[in-house]
């Protein structure tokens, strides 16, 4: 793969397509008071929009609709049982032909059973898809010729021709193995090796895509139990039975020493390299974005990086140690690798940006940092950092290597250091990318040494 292909990205905005999708989703709400009520509950109870959860729409098909979709950038999916179109370059729901005159809106949740339990939706009606199936769904609203369904997916995109269902006992076995995997190793290489062994065993039984889905469910759970705001927001979303199905991307911080190992494990899970970032020489930080298209998981992998290294394949070529630590490297030395001891730096989910921030502040006294992206098509802000205590052995190691001074060491002992965040994001016009400029400020803002000076 050429360096040019590794750095190339050109995510565009599609206002006409966004207007079409908005009109269609709004139409469901306009013609069904029950669907409108559900959308209102999402807005007021979780700070999210109905559009943040839409998996796909089933619409009455016509040649006119098909031509319109093609004009808006949608392409037909080969091998589908019925007319199915997806947008390859924008974050838009798939559009499928309805098999009747009824039009349907499918909303993604983590667990259909959890949703039905919360809402007490005709519990005697069966769920389509057996327990353990990669796709399960159920109708929950039928009103005025429209339907709203909830759907859960586990490594099975709508375009999948065949989906391999898994043995429930094997799912439980590997889910527990990921949940209980040892993370704290004196030898971090052993930690990566052990995790890889668990992943390979799961892939043998479940396949790559189902394993990826299962692995990141465990990763979110580990991050959540180390972040108070995450638990607050998860509880808010669980009041409506939604779970974390609105996740946008998962962010890992890595040392330079182990960055290639992190990428290797992610590629084992089926991830493909997407765009790369470099925040600038003053930040000394870069990132590789990866995506697992079948599982619908995106990774933002952060690492300290010099300007000269941007042009090389830093995702695969080992990076030598530097004399000084940047923001990411220091975080890893204080807390451990995000893939191991520390857990994710943050999970970013899709919200109504203003509503989520205001509700968290008013109802739970949760503060958010100054937005580091405030564009018409992309808004991003961290919640205030979760402060973690730092082990004395880690502080002493940094002192012994001359990477921090005594004053910084004492502050880490007394104050701890920023560990993780929840990130609030709002996307518009199908924009799939990230902010390449404003991200520099937030990286500097979350430097543990900067945090100490405030």
KAWO-V471366 format. One record per pair of residues at least 6 apart in sequence whose ideal C-beta (glycine too) atoms are under 8 Angstrom apart, sorted by the first residue. I is the first residue (numbers start at 1). GAP is how many residues later the second one is. If there is no record, write none. Layout:
# KAWO-V471366
[[I | GAP] [I | GAP]]
This chain:
# KAWO-V471366
[[1 | 272] [1 | 312] [3 | 308] [3 | 309] [3 | 310] [6 | 267] [6 | 270] [6 | 307] [6 | 309] [7 | 268] [7 | 269] [7 | 303] [7 | 304] [8 | 267] [9 | 265] [9 | 266] [9 | 424] [11 | 78] [11 | 264] [11 | 420] [11 | 421] [11 | 422] [12 | 77] [12 | 78] [12 | 419] [13 | 364] [13 | 415] [13 | 416] [13 | 417] [13 | 418] [14 | 58] [14 | 59] [14 | 73] [14 | 75] [14 | 76] [14 | 78] [14 | 415] [14 | 416] [15 | 414] [16 | 56] [17 | 55] [17 | 56] [17 | 57] [17 | 70] [17 | 73] [17 | 75] [17 | 412] [17 | 413] [18 | 74] [18 | 410] [18 | 411] [18 | 412] [20 | 48] [20 | 52] [21 | 30] [21 | 71] [21 | 72] [22 | 29] [24 | 33] [24 | 35] [25 | 25] [25 | 26] [25 | 29] [25 | 32] [25 | 80] [28 | 7] [28 | 75] [28 | 77] [28 | 118] [28 | 120] [29 | 6] [29 | 7] [29 | 10] [29 | 21] [30 | 6] [31 | 113] [31 | 114] [31 | 115] [32 | 109] [32 | 111] [32 | 112] [32 | 114] [32 | 116] [33 | 110] [34 | 107] [34 | 109] [34 | 114] [35 | 70] [35 | 106] [35 | 108] [35 | 111] [35 | 113] [38 | 12] [38 | 103] [38 | 110] [39 | 10] [39 | 11] [41 | 199] [42 | 6] [42 | 7] [42 | 8] [42 | 10] [42 | 11] [42 | 198] [42 | 200] [43 | 6] [43 | 309] [43 | 312] [44 | 315] [45 | 191] [45 | 194] [45 | 195] [46 | 187] [46 | 190] [46 | 191] [46 | 193] [46 | 194] [46 | 196] [46 | 310] [47 | 189] [47 | 304] [47 | 305] [47 | 308] [47 | 309] [47 | 310] [47 | 311] [47 | 312] [47 | 313] [48 | 189] [48 | 194] [48 | 198] [48 | 301] [48 | 302] [48 | 303] [48 | 304] [48 | 307] [48 | 308] [49 | 302] [49 | 303] [50 | 57] [52 | 194] [52 | 298] [52 | 299] [52 | 300] [53 | 54] [53 | 55] [53 | 56] [53 | 189] [53 | 192] [53 | 193] [54 | 39] [54 | 51] [54 | 52] [54 | 53] [54 | 54] [55 | 38] [55 | 39] [55 | 51] [55 | 52] [55 | 53] [55 | 96] [55 | 98] [55 | 103] [56 | 37] [56 | 38] [56 | 39] [56 | 40] [56 | 50] [56 | 102] [57 | 36] [57 | 37] [57 | 38] [57 | 39] [57 | 46] [57 | 47] [57 | 48] [57 | 49] [58 | 38] [58 | 39] [58 | 40] [58 | 41] [58 | 45] [58 | 46] [58 | 48] [59 | 6] [59 | 36] [59 | 37] [59 | 38] [59 | 39] [59 | 44] [60 | 37] [60 | 38] [60 | 41] [60 | 43] [61 | 22] [61 | 36] [61 | 37] [66 | 17] [66 | 19] [69 | 16] [69 | 26] [70 | 15] [72 | 15] [73 | 14] [73 | 15] [73 | 16] [73 | 17] [74 | 11] [74 | 12] [74 | 13] [74 | 18] [74 | 21] [75 | 10] [75 | 11] [75 | 12] [75 | 13] [76 | 7] [76 | 8] [76 | 9] [77 | 7] [77 | 8] [77 | 9] [77 | 17] [77 | 82] [79 | 82] [80 | 16] [80 | 79] [80 | 81] [82 | 14] [82 | 15] [82 | 17] [83 | 13] [83 | 14] [84 | 10] [84 | 11] [84 | 12] [84 | 13] [84 | 74] [84 | 75] [85 | 9] [85 | 10] [85 | 11] [86 | 8] [86 | 9] [86 | 72] [86 | 73] [87 | 343] [89 | 341] [89 | 343] [90 | 339] [90 | 340] [90 | 341] [90 | 342] [91 | 336] [91 | 339] [91 | 340] [91 | 341] [92 | 338] [94 | 64] [94 | 65] [96 | 62] [98 | 6] [101 | 44] [102 | 43] [102 | 44] [102 | 45] [103 | 42] [103 | 43] [103 | 44] [104 | 42] [104 | 43] [104 | 44] [104 | 45] [105 | 41] [105 | 42] [105 | 43] [105 | 44] [106 | 31] [106 | 42] [106 | 43] [106 | 44] [106 | 45] [107 | 41] [107 | 42] [107 | 43] [107 | 44] [108 | 42] [108 | 43] [108 | 44] [108 | 45] [108 | 137] [108 | 138] [109 | 6] [109 | 41] [109 | 42] [109 | 43] [109 | 132] [109 | 133] [109 | 134] [109 | 136] [110 | 42] [110 | 107] [110 | 132] [110 | 133] [110 | 134] [110 | 135] [111 | 41] [111 | 130] [111 | 132] [112 | 15] [112 | 24] [112 | 25] [112 | 26] [112 | 38] [112 | 39] [112 | 40] [113 | 14] [114 | 124] [114 | 127] [114 | 129] [115 | 6] [115 | 25] [115 | 35] [115 | 125] [115 | 126] [115 | 127] [116 | 7] [116 | 11] [116 | 22] [116 | 24] [116 | 34] [116 | 125] [117 | 6] [117 | 124] [118 | 120] [118 | 121] [118 | 122] [118 | 123] [119 | 21] [119 | 121] [119 | 122] [121 | 17] [121 | 19] [125 | 13] [125 | 14] [126 | 12] [127 | 9] [127 | 10] [127 | 11] [128 | 8] [128 | 9] [128 | 10] [129 | 6] [129 | 7] [129 | 8] [130 | 6] [130 | 35] [131 | 37] [132 | 33] [132 | 34] [132 | 35] [132 | 36] [132 | 39] [133 | 30] [133 | 32] [134 | 19] [134 | 20] [134 | 21] [134 | 22] [134 | 29] [134 | 30] [134 | 31] [134 | 32] [134 | 75] [134 | 76] [135 | 16] [135 | 17] [135 | 18] [135 | 19] [135 | 21] [135 | 28] [136 | 15] [136 | 16] [137 | 12] [137 | 13] [137 | 14] [137 | 15] [138 | 11] [138 | 12] [139 | 8] [139 | 9] [139 | 10] [140 | 8] [140 | 9] [140 | 10] [141 | 6] [141 | 7] [150 | 91] [152 | 93] [153 | 60] [153 | 143] [154 | 56] [154 | 59] [154 | 60] [154 | 141] [155 | 52] [155 | 53] [155 | 54] [155 | 55] [155 | 56] [155 | 57] [155 | 58] [155 | 139] [155 | 140] [156 | 7] [156 | 53] [156 | 54] [156 | 138] [157 | 136] [157 | 137] [157 | 139] [160 | 134] [164 | 43] [164 | 46] [166 | 39] [166 | 40] [166 | 41] [166 | 44] [167 | 38] [170 | 35] [170 | 36] [171 | 35] [171 | 39] [171 | 43] [173 | 32] [174 | 24] [174 | 27] [174 | 28] [174 | 31] [174 | 32] [174 | 37] [174 | 40] [175 | 39] [175 | 42] [175 | 43] [177 | 21] [177 | 24] [177 | 25] [178 | 20] [178 | 24] [178 | 36] [178 | 37] [178 | 39] [178 | 40] [178 | 41] [179 | 39] [179 | 42] [179 | 43] [181 | 13] [181 | 14] [181 | 17] [181 | 37] [182 | 9] [182 | 12] [183 | 8] [183 | 39] [183 | 153] [183 | 157] [183 | 158] [183 | 160] [184 | 7] [184 | 152] [184 | 156] [184 | 157] [185 | 6] [185 | 9] [185 | 155] [185 | 156] [188 | 70] [188 | 148] [188 | 149] [188 | 152] [189 | 69] [189 | 72] [191 | 146] [191 | 148] [191 | 149] [192 | 66] [192 | 69] [192 | 70] [192 | 73] [192 | 147] [192 | 148] [195 | 70] [195 | 144] [195 | 145] [196 | 68] [196 | 69] [196 | 72] [199 | 12] [199 | 16] [199 | 66] [199 | 69] [199 | 70] [200 | 68] [202 | 9] [202 | 12] [202 | 13] [203 | 8] [203 | 65] [206 | 8] [208 | 61] [208 | 62] [208 | 86] [209 | 61] [209 | 83] [209 | 85] [209 | 86] [211 | 58] [212 | 57] [212 | 58] [212 | 59] [212 | 80] [212 | 82] [212 | 83] [212 | 85] [213 | 82] [213 | 84] [215 | 54] [216 | 34] [216 | 79] [216 | 81] [219 | 31] [219 | 124] [219 | 125] [220 | 24] [220 | 27] [220 | 30] [220 | 124] [220 | 127] [222 | 121] [222 | 122] [223 | 7] [223 | 120] [223 | 121] [223 | 123] [223 | 124] [223 | 197] [224 | 6] [224 | 7] [224 | 10] [225 | 6] [226 | 117] [226 | 160] [226 | 162] [226 | 193] [226 | 194] [227 | 159] [227 | 192] [227 | 193] [227 | 194] [227 | 195] [228 | 158] [229 | 131] [229 | 137] [229 | 154] [229 | 155] [229 | 157] [229 | 192] [229 | 193] [230 | 117] [230 | 190] [230 | 192] [232 | 128] [232 | 132] [232 | 134] [233 | 116] [233 | 123] [233 | 127] [233 | 189] [234 | 9] [234 | 10] [236 | 123] [237 | 6] [237 | 7] [237 | 9] [244 | 103] [244 | 105] [246 | 103] [246 | 104] [246 | 105] [247 | 50] [247 | 100] [247 | 101] [247 | 102] [247 | 103] [248 | 50] [248 | 100] [248 | 101] [248 | 102] [248 | 177] [248 | 179] [249 | 40] [249 | 48] [249 | 49] [249 | 50] [249 | 51] [249 | 98] [249 | 99] [250 | 47] [250 | 48] [250 | 49] [250 | 50] [250 | 94] [250 | 97] [250 | 98] [251 | 48] [251 | 49] [251 | 50] [251 | 51] [251 | 87] [251 | 93] [251 | 94] [251 | 95] [251 | 96] [251 | 97] [251 | 172] [252 | 10] [252 | 47] [252 | 48] [252 | 49] [252 | 50] [252 | 86] [252 | 87] [252 | 92] [252 | 93] [253 | 49] [253 | 50] [253 | 75] [253 | 78] [253 | 79] [253 | 84] [253 | 85] [253 | 89] [253 | 92] [254 | 8] [254 | 47] [254 | 48] [254 | 49] [254 | 74] [254 | 78] [254 | 83] [254 | 84] [254 | 85] [255 | 48] [255 | 73] [255 | 74] [255 | 77] [255 | 78] [255 | 82] [256 | 47] [256 | 48] [256 | 63] [256 | 64] [256 | 65] [256 | 66] [256 | 73] [257 | 61] [257 | 62] [257 | 64] [258 | 79] [258 | 81] [259 | 42] [259 | 44] [259 | 55] [259 | 56] [259 | 60] [260 | 55] [260 | 56] [260 | 57] [260 | 58] [260 | 59] [262 | 39] [262 | 75] [262 | 77] [263 | 25] [263 | 27] [263 | 38] [263 | 52] [263 | 53] [264 | 52] [265 | 74] [266 | 24] [266 | 33] [266 | 35] [267 | 23] [269 | 23] [270 | 22] [270 | 24] [270 | 25] [271 | 19] [271 | 20] [271 | 21] [271 | 26] [271 | 28] [272 | 18] [272 | 19] [272 | 20] [272 | 21] [273 | 15] [273 | 16] [273 | 17] [273 | 42] [274 | 14] [274 | 15] [274 | 16] [274 | 17] [274 | 24] [275 | 14] [275 | 158] [275 | 159] [276 | 10] [276 | 11] [276 | 12] [276 | 13] [276 | 34] [276 | 38] [276 | 39] [277 | 9] [277 | 10] [277 | 11] [277 | 12] [277 | 157] [277 | 159] [277 | 162] [278 | 7] [278 | 8] [278 | 27] [278 | 29] [278 | 32] [279 | 6] [279 | 7] [279 | 160] [279 | 161] [279 | 164] [280 | 160] [281 | 26] [282 | 158] [282 | 162] [283 | 43] [283 | 44] [283 | 157] [283 | 160] [283 | 161] [284 | 20] [284 | 21] [284 | 22] [284 | 42] [284 | 43] [285 | 17] [285 | 18] [285 | 19] [285 | 20] [285 | 41] [285 | 42] [285 | 43] [285 | 155] [285 | 158] [286 | 16] [286 | 17] [286 | 18] [286 | 19] [286 | 23] [286 | 24] [286 | 28] [287 | 13] [287 | 14] [287 | 15] [287 | 16] [288 | 13] [288 | 15] [288 | 26] [288 | 27] [289 | 9] [289 | 10] [289 | 11] [289 | 12] [289 | 145] [290 | 8] [290 | 9] [290 | 11] [291 | 6] [291 | 7] [291 | 8] [292 | 6] [292 | 7] [300 | 48] [300 | 134] [301 | 14] [302 | 26] [302 | 43] [302 | 141] [303 | 11] [303 | 16] [303 | 25] [303 | 26] [304 | 18] [304 | 21] [304 | 22] [304 | 23] [304 | 24] [304 | 25] [305 | 9] [305 | 14] [305 | 21] [306 | 16] [309 | 10] [322 | 7] [324 | 79] [325 | 8] [325 | 78] [327 | 116] [327 | 117] [327 | 119] [327 | 120] [327 | 121] [328 | 115] [330 | 68] [330 | 73] [330 | 74] [330 | 117] [330 | 118] [330 | 119] [331 | 11] [331 | 14] [331 | 86] [331 | 87] [331 | 115] [331 | 117] [332 | 6] [332 | 10] [333 | 61] [333 | 64] [333 | 65] [333 | 70] [334 | 56] [334 | 60] [334 | 61] [334 | 64] [334 | 78] [334 | 83] [334 | 114] [335 | 6] [335 | 7] [335 | 53] [335 | 55] [335 | 59] [335 | 82] [335 | 84] [336 | 6] [338 | 6] [338 | 7] [342 | 77] [342 | 78] [343 | 77] [344 | 76] [345 | 75] [345 | 76] [346 | 36] [346 | 74] [346 | 75] [346 | 76] [346 | 77] [347 | 75] [347 | 76] [348 | 32] [348 | 74] [348 | 75] [348 | 76] [348 | 77] [349 | 73] [349 | 74] [349 | 75] [349 | 76] [350 | 75] [350 | 76] [350 | 77] [351 | 73] [351 | 74] [351 | 75] [352 | 74] [353 | 18] [353 | 26] [353 | 28] [353 | 71] [353 | 72] [353 | 73] [356 | 68] [357 | 11] [357 | 24] [357 | 67] [360 | 6] [360 | 8] [360 | 23] [361 | 6] [361 | 7] [366 | 17] [366 | 18] [367 | 16] [367 | 17] [368 | 13] [368 | 14] [368 | 15] [368 | 16] [368 | 56] [369 | 12] [369 | 13] [369 | 14] [369 | 15] [369 | 16] [369 | 73] [369 | 76] [370 | 11] [371 | 8] [371 | 9] [371 | 10] [372 | 8] [372 | 9] [372 | 10] [372 | 63] [372 | 66] [372 | 67] [372 | 69] [372 | 70] [372 | 73] [373 | 6] [373 | 7] [373 | 8] [373 | 61] [373 | 62] [373 | 65] [373 | 66] [374 | 64] [375 | 60] [376 | 52] [377 | 50] [377 | 51] [377 | 52] [377 | 54] [378 | 47] [378 | 48] [378 | 49] [378 | 50] [378 | 53] [378 | 55] [378 | 56] [378 | 57] [379 | 45] [379 | 46] [379 | 47] [380 | 43] [380 | 44] [380 | 45] [380 | 55] [380 | 58] [381 | 42] [381 | 43] [382 | 39] [382 | 40] [382 | 41] [382 | 42] [382 | 60] [382 | 64] [383 | 38] [383 | 39] [383 | 40] [383 | 41] [384 | 37] [385 | 33] [385 | 34] [385 | 35] [385 | 36] [385 | 61] [385 | 66] [386 | 32] [386 | 33] [386 | 34] [386 | 35] [387 | 28] [387 | 29] [387 | 30] [387 | 31] [387 | 32] [388 | 28] [388 | 29] [388 | 30] [388 | 31] [388 | 32] [389 | 27] [390 | 22] [390 | 23] [390 | 26] [390 | 27] [392 | 21] [395 | 9] [395 | 14] [395 | 17] [395 | 18] [396 | 13] [398 | 6] [398 | 11] [399 | 6] [399 | 7] [399 | 10] [404 | 8] [404 | 45] [408 | 41] [408 | 44] [411 | 41] [412 | 36] [412 | 40] [415 | 37] [417 | 31] [417 | 34] [417 | 35] [418 | 28] [418 | 30] [418 | 33] [421 | 25] [444 | 6]]
